[in-house]
């Protein structure tokens, strides 16, 4: 019985204020496959999502979108796929490359966050049904959790059902019940 709903969880780390800082952060933490989101905090309020397997070569001033934004006028977030690879796919004793998950997360983000600079990815619905869970972390020594999502248009959860052409975004901060000190 095939899984019809592709589930992806992404842990986002930030905010980062420059491409140089983003490259250094990825290098320091030995990040290979990643998503990155940039959105302007000043000016035109543009936004962009992309994927890469090499932050050092991708997050540069030559980047077609982010390279045109001056440092400290935007926030960058680096996203790491935290879920497993696609069900039924063997990693063959190698580190799992999350190409399908990265591509899916990029498309879901572009489409349902409606990033302004992802013209192709934001106009068409995803090719498959799925859900994307976003979690937000500070870039401190303990990687503590942010209390809410970093941008008002960036949801905590995105779901898309292809057959029914149904999509929704969920923002958890509207009604959250926290359980502190839960024991096993």
C-alpha positions as CSV (number, residue, x, y, z in Angstrom):
1,X,0.0,0.0,0.0
2,X,1.8,3.2,-1.1
3,X,1.8,6.3,1.1
4,X,-0.2,8.9,-0.7
5,X,0.7,11.9,1.6
6,X,4.3,13.0,1.5
7,X,5.2,14.3,5.0
8,X,8.3,16.6,5.4
9,X,9.5,18.3,8.5
10,X,12.0,21.2,8.2
11,X,14.0,22.8,11.1
12,X,14.7,26.4,10.3
13,X,17.7,28.3,11.9
14,X,18.0,32.0,12.0
15,X,17.7,34.9,11.6
16,X,20.9,35.6,9.6
17,X,21.4,39.1,8.3
18,X,23.9,38.6,5.4
19,X,24.9,36.0,2.8
20,X,28.4,35.9,4.2
21,X,27.1,35.1,7.6
22,X,24.8,32.4,6.1
23,X,27.8,30.8,4.3
24,X,29.8,30.8,7.5
25,X,27.0,29.3,9.5
26,X,26.4,26.5,7.0
27,X,30.2,25.8,7.0
28,X,30.5,25.9,10.8
29,X,27.7,23.3,11.2
30,X,28.7,21.2,8.1
31,X,25.4,21.7,6.4
32,X,25.2,20.2,3.0
33,X,21.6,19.8,1.6
34,X,19.5,22.8,2.7
35,X,16.6,25.1,2.0
36,X,17.0,28.8,2.5
37,X,14.5,31.5,2.8
38,X,15.1,35.2,2.5
39,X,12.7,38.0,3.1
40,X,13.2,41.7,3.2
41,X,12.6,43.5,6.5
42,X,13.1,46.9,4.9
43,X,12.2,48.2,1.5
44,X,10.0,46.3,-1.0
45,X,9.3,43.3,1.3
46,X,10.3,40.7,-1.3
47,X,10.7,37.1,-0.4
48,X,12.4,34.0,-1.9
49,X,12.9,30.3,-1.2
50,X,15.6,28.1,-2.7
51,X,17.4,24.8,-2.2
52,X,21.1,23.9,-2.5
53,X,23.6,21.2,-1.7
54,X,26.4,23.7,-1.3
55,X,25.7,26.9,0.6
56,X,29.2,28.2,-0.1
57,X,28.6,28.4,-3.8
58,X,24.9,29.3,-3.8
59,X,24.6,32.0,-1.1
60,X,26.8,34.6,-2.8
61,X,26.3,38.1,-4.2
62,X,26.0,36.5,-7.6
63,X,22.7,34.9,-6.5
64,X,20.0,36.0,-9.0
65,X,17.7,37.3,-6.2
66,X,19.3,37.4,-2.8
67,X,22.6,38.8,-4.2
68,X,20.8,42.0,-5.1
69,X,19.6,42.7,-1.5
70,X,21.9,44.7,0.6
71,X,23.1,43.1,3.9
72,X,21.0,43.9,7.0
73,X,17.9,44.7,4.9
74,X,16.7,41.1,5.0
75,X,16.6,38.0,7.1
76,X,17.8,34.6,5.9
77,X,16.8,31.3,7.4
78,X,18.6,28.0,6.7
79,X,16.3,24.9,6.7
80,X,17.4,21.4,7.3
81,X,15.1,18.4,6.5
82,X,14.5,16.8,9.9
83,X,12.2,14.0,8.6
84,X,13.3,10.7,7.1
85,X,13.8,10.2,3.4
86,X,10.9,9.1,1.3
87,X,9.3,5.8,2.4
88,X,10.7,2.8,0.6
89,X,13.9,4.5,-0.5
90,X,17.1,2.9,0.7
91,X,20.0,5.1,1.8
92,X,22.5,2.4,0.8
93,X,24.7,3.0,3.8
94,X,25.3,6.6,2.7
95,X,24.1,9.8,4.3
96,X,20.6,10.3,3.1
97,X,20.2,13.0,0.5
98,X,16.8,14.6,0.8
99,X,16.4,15.8,-2.8
100,X,12.7,14.9,-3.0
101,X,12.0,16.4,0.4
102,X,14.0,19.5,-0.4
103,X,12.2,20.1,-3.7
104,X,8.8,19.4,-2.2
105,X,9.4,21.8,0.8
106,X,10.7,24.5,-1.6
107,X,7.6,24.2,-3.8
108,X,5.2,24.1,-0.9
109,X,6.8,27.2,0.6
110,X,6.8,29.1,-2.6
111,X,3.2,28.2,-3.4
112,X,1.5,28.6,0.0
113,X,3.7,31.4,1.5
114,X,3.4,33.1,-1.9
115,X,7.0,34.2,-2.0
116,X,7.3,37.2,-4.3
117,X,10.4,36.1,-6.2
118,X,9.6,32.5,-6.9
119,X,7.5,33.1,-10.0
120,X,7.5,29.5,-11.4
121,X,7.2,27.7,-8.1
122,X,4.4,29.8,-6.7
123,X,2.0,29.7,-9.6
124,X,1.5,26.0,-10.0
125,X,0.3,23.6,-7.3
126,X,2.6,20.8,-6.1
127,X,2.7,17.6,-8.2
128,X,1.8,15.4,-5.2
129,X,-0.2,15.6,-2.0
130,X,1.7,16.3,1.1
131,X,2.3,18.2,4.3
132,X,5.1,20.4,5.5
133,X,5.9,21.1,9.1
134,X,8.1,24.1,9.9
135,X,9.9,24.5,13.2
136,X,12.0,27.6,14.1
137,X,15.3,27.6,16.1
138,X,17.7,30.4,17.3
139,X,21.3,30.2,16.2
140,X,22.5,30.0,19.8
141,X,24.6,27.3,21.5
142,X,21.5,25.3,22.5
143,X,19.5,26.0,19.3
144,X,16.5,27.0,21.5
145,X,13.1,27.2,19.9
146,X,11.6,30.5,18.7
147,X,8.2,31.1,20.3
148,X,6.5,31.8,17.0
149,X,7.2,31.8,13.3
150,X,9.6,34.4,12.0
151,X,7.3,36.1,9.5
152,X,3.5,36.7,9.6
153,X,3.1,35.0,6.2
154,X,5.2,31.9,6.9
155,X,3.0,29.2,8.5
156,X,4.0,26.5,10.9
157,X,2.2,23.8,8.9
158,X,1.2,23.5,5.2
159,X,-1.0,20.8,3.8
160,X,-2.0,20.1,0.1
161,X,-4.3,17.4,-1.2
162,X,-3.8,17.1,-5.0
163,X,-6.9,15.1,-5.8
164,X,-9.2,17.6,-4.1
165,X,-7.1,20.6,-5.1
166,X,-7.2,21.6,-1.5
167,X,-4.5,23.5,0.4
168,X,-4.3,25.1,3.8
169,X,-1.8,26.8,6.1
170,X,-1.9,26.6,9.8
171,X,-0.4,29.1,12.3
172,X,0.0,27.4,15.6
173,X,0.5,30.6,17.7
174,X,-3.2,31.5,17.4
175,X,-4.2,28.8,20.0
176,X,-1.4,26.9,21.6
177,X,-1.6,24.9,24.7
178,X,1.8,24.2,26.2
179,X,2.6,21.3,28.4
180,X,5.7,22.0,30.5
181,X,7.5,19.3,32.5
182,X,5.7,16.4,30.8
183,X,7.2,13.1,32.2
184,X,7.2,9.7,30.7
